[in-house]
Amino acid sequence: MKAPASNPPSLPVLIALLAGATLAVFLLSTAIGYAPLDLGAATHDWLAGRPSLPALVLTELRLPRAMLGALVGFSLGLSGAAMQGLLRNPLAEPGVVGISSAAAFGSVLAFYSGLSASLSLALPLGGIAGAILATFLLFVLLGRGAGTATLILAGVALNAFAGAATALALNLAPNPYAALEIVFWLMGSLADRSLDHVLLALPLMLLGWGLLLSTAPALDALTLGEDTAASLGFDLGWLRLRLIGGTALAVGSAVAVSGAIGFVGLVVPHLLRPLVGNRPGRLLLASGFGGAILVLLADTALRLAPIRPELKLGVVTALIGAPFLFGLVNRMRREA
């Protein structure tokens, strides 16, 4: 006799479990580094206002890195689930609308122009400017009544242009060291980030998260088809604009402070979708926490690996995501 399938946990229980796991991995990421750190003593010195070495290591190195890992992962996971729900395509991810590529190009321009040498926050500011410009171009291209196919074509065009412009900047780099520095940044990393980067990206991320989470009911209705969703009272044009704007704010600011970190928005929704009954609206918040857990774990593994200089985070997430993608394609082929 076949055993009955286990029921997935309820959404509040699942969110509570994922939030607790995110907090645990955040503390683990804060505690682990190249040198041992007494986390309790460092926290006590920090709260007491004593500028001891452990307190400085905690506030200047460990804490900003862990905070950015959680914020960037949450943004990528949430945006990936939103894009898959909008396009009703399990292979969609945040970069499909071109925002990631445009943000990366904005930061490359800051490198190329020399602003990064004179202004510490030139890279994230350039990335955010690139994401904002790309969002404006998407809104102009799409207009109010454009469909999903038009959105995909606009994203492909924007990705192609930003990729070509980045390659041109690399080709015209004044010296090979500048080109190498640009390439290393494009690989994605959370190393050498400060609380200034957190404070710069956090407000934009929060606004983007709010826009994306507000689309949950419409995404659930969209699973029944665009005509059915429209008959239920959802404005699909306004839905697309909210999703584009939210993705631009969340992913654009994430790329601006960390570089390109791929596959998180693709892998995490697939892992968590069976636990939410395959409903895209319920998947949004769960994928956000799942993305934060994945990025924090990957970044912690980098510091534990006996490889120096440290591997880039984007390389590690690609090594994790590419085999998963091959397995997903193989499973879809068998099902077809």
N, C-alpha and C positions, 0 to 999 in steps of 0.2 A: 504494500500500500504506500502510495506516494505521500510524503510529509507535506502538510500545508505550507505555502510560502509565508515567510515572516512579513508582517506588516511594517512599513517604514514608520519611523517615529513621527509624532505630530510636529508641526512647524515650530511652535514655541520651544519644544524640547530640543529639536535639532539646532535651532538658533542659539539656545543656551549652551549646548554642548560645543558648538563651533566657536562661540565667543569665549568660553572657558579655555578651549584649546589654543585660541589665538593669544590669550593672556599668558598662558603657560609657555608657549613658544617665544613670546616677546621677552619674558623674563629670562628664558634660556639664552636667547640671542644677546641680551644685555650682559649676562654673566660670562659668556664665552669670548675669548679673544686670544691674541698671541701671547699675552702674559697673564698670570693669575691675578685675579682681582677679588678682594673681599667686598662683595656687593653690599652687605649690611653696613660695614664701616664706611664705605664710600658714600652710601646714601645718608648715613648719620652726619658725616662731615659736610655734605652738600646742604642738608636741611639746616644745619647749625651755622652755615655761612663760613666754614673754615676752608680756605683754598688749599687743601692738601692734595698730594699727587693722586691718590685714589679718586677723590672727588672730581678733579680735573679730567681724569681718564673717563670717568662715568659721564660727565656732562658734555665734554667736548668730542668724545669719540664713540663710546658705546651707545649712549641714549639716542643721539641723533640718528645713528645708523639703524637701530632697531625701530625707531619711530617711522623713519622713511620706508623701511621694509614693509611695515604693516600698512602704511598709507598707500604706497605704490601697489602692493599686492591687492588690497581691497579695491582700488580703482580699476585695476586690470580685470580682476575676477567679476566685478559688478558689470563693467562695460561689456565684457565678453558675453555674459548671460543676456544682457539687454540686446546686443546685436543679433545673437542667435534667435532670440524671441521675435525681433522685428522682421528679420529676413526669413524666419522659419527654415533655417539651414544650420545643421549641427556643425558645419565646417566654418561658419562665420566667426570673426574675432574682431577686436577693437580697431585694428589697422585697416579694416575693409573700407572705411570711409576716407582714408588718407590723412587723418589727423596725426597719427604717430609719425609718419614720414615727414610731414610739414613741420612738426615740432622739432624733429631731429635736424632738419635743414636750417631752421632758425638758430639752433645752437651752433651748427657748423659755421654759419655766417659770423657768429660772435667770435669763434675761433679764428676764422679767416681774416676778419677785419682787425684783429689785435685787441678787441675790447676785453677779452677774457684775461689779458695780461695786466690791464689797468683797473678792472672792476671785478671784484670777487664773485658777484652775482650776475655777471654778464651772460654766462651760459644758460642758467634757468630763465632769465628774462628774455633772452633770444628765443628759447624754446617756446615760452608762453606766447610771445609775439607771433611766432610761426603758426601755432595752433589757432590763435584768434583770427589771423589772416585766412587760414584755410577754412575755418568755420564760416567766415563772411563769404568766401568764394562759393562754398557749398550752398549757402542760403540763396545766393544770387543765381546759381545754376539751377537749383531745384525749384525755386518759387514756392507758391502755396499749394498747387495741386499736383505736383510731380509724384510719380509712383515709385515703388520699390526698385524696379528695374533701372529707372533713371538715377536713383541714389547709388546703385552699384556702379553704373557707368561713370558717374561723377567721381566716385571714390577711386575707381581704376585710373581715371585721367589724372586725378590729383596725386595718387601714389606714383604714377609714372613720371610726372613733372618733378616732384620733390626728389625722387630717386636720381633722375638725370641731373638735376641741379646740384645735388650732393656729390655725385660723381665728377661733375665739372669742377666743383670747388677743390676736390682732392687732386684732380688733374692739374689745376692751376696753382696748387699750394707752393709758396715761395721756396720751401726746402723740404726734403724728405722727412725731417723730424716733425714739422708741422703736420704733414699728412699722416704720419704714424700716430701722433697725438689725437687727431680727429678720429682715426679708425679705432683706437683704443676706447675713446669716449663712446662711440657708436655701439660698442659691444655691451654697454650697460654695466653699471656698478653702483654700489652704495658706499664705497670707501671714501674717506676724506670729505664727508658731508658734515655740515654744521647745523645748529638750530636755526640759523638764518634761512637755510634751504627749507626746513620744515615750516617755518612761519610764512615763507613766500608761497609755498604750494598748498598749504592746508585750507585757506579760505576758498580758493578756487575748487579744490577737491570737494569740500563740503557742499558747495553750490551745485556742482555736477552730480554728486550723489543724490541730492534732493530731487533734481530733475529726473534722474533715472529711476529712482524708487517710486516716484509719482506715476510712472507708466505701468505699474504692475497690473491693475485691473484691465487696462486696454490690451496688454500683451496676452493675458489669458483669453480675452475675447477674440483676439486675432488668430488663435489656433483654430477657430471655426471658419476662418476665411475672411477676406477683407470686406466682402459684401455683408456678411453676417455681423461683423464688428461695427460697420457703419450703421446697420439697422438697429443696433443696440444703443446707438447714441454717441459713439466714439468718433471724434474727428481725426481721421487718419493723417491728414496733413499736419495738424498740430502735434500729433503723436510723433511723427518723424522729426519735426523740428525740435521737440524736447529731447528726443534720443540723440540727435546730432549735437545739440548744444551741451547736453550732459556728458556725452562721450568726449567732446572737445575739451571741456573744462577738466574732467577727471583724468583722462589719458594724456592730454596735452601737458598738463602740469606734472604728471608722473614722468613722462619722457623728458621733460625739461630739467628735472632734478636728478634723474638716474640714468639717462640714456635709454637705448632701446632694449627692452626686456620682453622677449617674445614667448608665445605659446601658453602663458598663464591664462589668458582669457579664452583660450581654446580648450585646454585640458580640464580646468577646474569645473566648468559647468557640466561637462560630460560625466565626471566622477560623482557629482552630487545630484544630477537630474533624477535618477531612480528614487532618491530619498524624498523627493518632493512631489511624487506622483506625476512627473513629467509636465508640470505646470510652470510655464516661464515666469509668471508673476511671482510665484512662491520661490523661484530659484534665485531671484536677484540678490536678496540679502545674504542668503546662504553662500552664494558664489563669492560675494565680497569677502566674507570671513575665510572661505576656503582659499581664495587668492592670497590673503594676508598670511595664512599658515604656510602655503607653499613657498612664497618668496622668503619668509623668515627662515624656514628650514633650509632652503637652498643657500641662503647667505651664511647661515651658521655652518653649514657643511664646508663652505669655502675656507673658513678660518680653521677648521679641523683638519683639512686635507694637507698632507705634507708636501705641498707644491709652492715654491716661491720663485718669482713673484706670484701673487694671488691671481687665480683664475677670475675672469670676468663673469659677473652674474648672468648676463644675457647668454653667454656660451653654455653655462650649466643648465639653464632653463630650456635652451634649444636641444641639448643632449637628452633631457628628460622628455621633452615634448615630441621630438621627431619620431622615436619609436612608438610612442602612444598614437600618433597620427597614422603611422603605417598600420598599426593594429586596428584602428578605427576604420580605415579604408577597407581593410581585408574583411572585417566583420560586415560592413555595409554591402560589400560585393557578394558575400555568402548569402545575406538576407535577400538580395535582389535576385 
